[in-house]
Amino acid sequence: MQKHIAIFLGHPDSESFCGSLARIYARAAEKSGAWVRYTELGALRFDPVLHKGYKGFQPFEKDLKIAQRDISWADHLVFVYPLWWGSMPALMKGFIDRVFHPGFGFQFDDERTYFWHRLLAGRSARLIITMDGPPAIISLLYQSPGIQMLKGMTLEFCGISPVRVTQFGSVKRATRARRLLWKMEVEDLGLAQR
């Protein structure tokens, strides 16, 4: 059975190094026989601000409805983005806030309990993250809070598991040869559909 993979480029610039990694993953996954849907968040038209939080319903723009349809369709989700100020870019955070809404990603039993239903169970995910610092230093000094926010407090909270993380850094100081090795690693991930 062919795997369904939804890839989301979280960098606003599609010509960034993240953009090239996302396209490499997509081509490799298609080459290995997967069905792929590819989305560049920078090309979507939506309001990234939850104006009243989750206490009221904010209508979904067409692009967000399509994104939710792609997530529902997928067996495996891939998010490719840079680590900026310890977290994802604001555009991607707004996308997460709007798309993984109560009733789509999760649902509490009622307002008086802490029990919830993980509405996206049965899917796996891969985070491919670039950064200017070495990943080990970011992890040791800061415990990677931005990564944990997306991995544990969003995707796993919604039932997506396992969520695997691939980190590349320092991108700013990387040689052409190092970047080529990273691209080959991402290609291998795409071919393995992981």
Number of C-alpha atoms within 10 A of each C-alpha: 5 9 16 23 28 23 25 22 26 26 25 20 14 17 9 13 17 22 20 15 23 29 19 20 29 27 15 19 24 18 12 15 14 20 15 20 18 16 19 17 21 15 12 16 11 17 15 16 15 15 11 9 11 12 8 9 12 15 9 14 13 12 15 19 13 14 20 19 11 20 24 18 14 23 19 24 24 26 21 26 27 25 20 13 9 15 20 21 16 15 19 21 16 16 20 15 17 23 19 18 16 17 11 15 22 20 15 14 11 9 7 7 8 8 11 14 16 19 18 22 17 13 22 21 24 21 19 21 22 23 20 16 15 15 17 13 11 16 12 9 8 11 13 17 13 16 19 14 14 19 21 15 12 17 26 21 19 23 20 23 19 15 20 13 14 15 19 19 21 15 17 10 12 14 11 9 9 15 17 12 12 19 18 15 16 22 21 16 18 24 20 13 21 18
